[in-house]
């Protein structure tokens, strides 16, 4: 059973393993935003809690960073943005998720998105934007399985692959 929750101090080892696996196998994907591998993990968790509360956001919007855990192992993460800025409205969306490369094709993305949509509804979000790369068929199928309606595809200068933009009414 997949549990989607805030990371805790006891997750440090498996969290660092997930970061390392993404770095080695999918280096263009950011698993942990502003994570410094040399910094104290507890301080990082405090920073994540601050983002939930809208504190020390920098360029971010208020958001909730969640880990997907199966049998005490982190298999993915979700970033649930409580609101959208211009960048997120174009390319990022309300929910960003990623499954650890070695854990893909096990249905985890589908369950992570299902739980994330319920959490978004609890935050009062009534219409959720999700995006994925045009060539990411797995993510597109996952979004479409949750009634995602493709609005358009955007190719920005400097991007080699267009972004698909989907909306889901909650």
N, C-alpha and C positions, 0 to 999 in steps of 0.2 A: 504494500500500500504506500503510495506516494504522499508525503506530507509537505505542504508548502507553508513555510514559516520564516520568521526572522532568524538570522544566524545567531548562534550563541558561542560563548567561549569554548565550549566542548567541541565545537565544529572546526576549530582552527586547523587541525591536521588535514581533514578531508577537504576543507576550503582551499588550503594551499595546494593540495594535490589537483584540485579542479583548475585552479589558476595555472599551474604548471602544464597540465594537459592541454588546455586551450593555447597556451603560449607555444607549445611544441607542435600542435596539430592544426590549429585554426588561428594563427596569429593576428588576423585582421578583426577578430571578434574580441571585444572587451568583456571579459567575464565579471570583473570587479572594478567598478569605477573608482578612480583615485586611490587604489590600493597600493601601498608601499610594502613590498615584501620584507623590508628590513625593519619596518615600524611595528610597534606593539599592537597586537590584534585587538585587544580590549579597547584601545583608543580608536581603532577603525570602527568597531561596533558602535561606539559612542557617536562617531561622526554619522554613521548610517541612521541612528536614532534621531539625530539632529535634523537630518533631511526630512524624516517623517513629520517632524514638528515645524518644518519650514525655517530652520536655523542654519547659518553658515552654508548657504546654498551655492555661492559663487555663480557659475553660469547655469546651474541646474534649477529645476522647478521642484516644489515639494514632491517627494516620491517615497515609495516603500520598496526597499531591496529585500527580496525573499530568496531563500534557498529551497530547492526541491530535494527532499531527503528520502531515500529508500534504504531500509536496513542500516541506518546510521551512516550512510554514505551520501555525500552531495552528488546528485546526478544532473543538476541544472540550476539555473537561477532565473528570477523574474524581476524586472524593474517596472513597477507600477507607478506611472506618473499621474499625480493628482490633478494636474492641469497641463495645458499645452502652451508653449511659446511658439514663435514663428518657425524655428527650426523643427521642433517636434511635429508641428502641424504639417510641414512639408514632407519630412523624411523619417521621423522617429516614432510618432504615435504615442498612445497612452501606455501600451504594454510592450515591453521588449523582453524576449526570453531566449535562452540558449540551453541546449542539452550538451553535457560533457561528451566529447567525440566518441569515447568508448562505450557510451550508454545510449547512443542513438538507435532508432528503429525498434524501440521497445514500448512505444506508446506514451512515453513520458511527456512529450511536448503537448499532446492532446489533453492530458490530465492537468498539466500546469496551466494551460490556457483556460480550461474549464473552471478551475479554482480561481484564477486571476479575474475572470469575468464576474464571478460572484463577489469578490472583494471590491472590484470597481463599482459594482451596483451598490454595495454597502457604503461607499464613499460618496454616493449621490451622482455618480457619472451615469448618464442615460444613453450616451452614444459614444462608443469606443473606437478610436482609430488604431489600426495595426498596420505595420509595413513590413515588407520583406523584399529581398533582392529578387529581381525578375527570374533569375535562374535557380532560385531555391524552391524547387518543386515540393519538397517535404513541408516546408513552412507554409507555402501557399495552400496545400491540401489541408493542413491543420486549421488554418484560418477559415477556409471555405467550409470545413466540416462543422464549424461553430457559427454558421450562417453569415460569414463575412461576405460583404458585397463589394466587389472591386469598383472603385470610383475611377481610378486612372493609374497610369504609370508615368513616373517623372524621371527624366535623365538630366541631372544637373551638370554644369561644367566641372570637369575633373573626375567625374564618375564614369567607370567603364561599363557598369550594369545599371539599368533602370531600377527604380524602387516601385513596387506595387503598393498602392494605398487602398486599404479595405476599411469599411465601416461595419460595426456590429451594433444594432439597436438592442439595448438592454431593457 
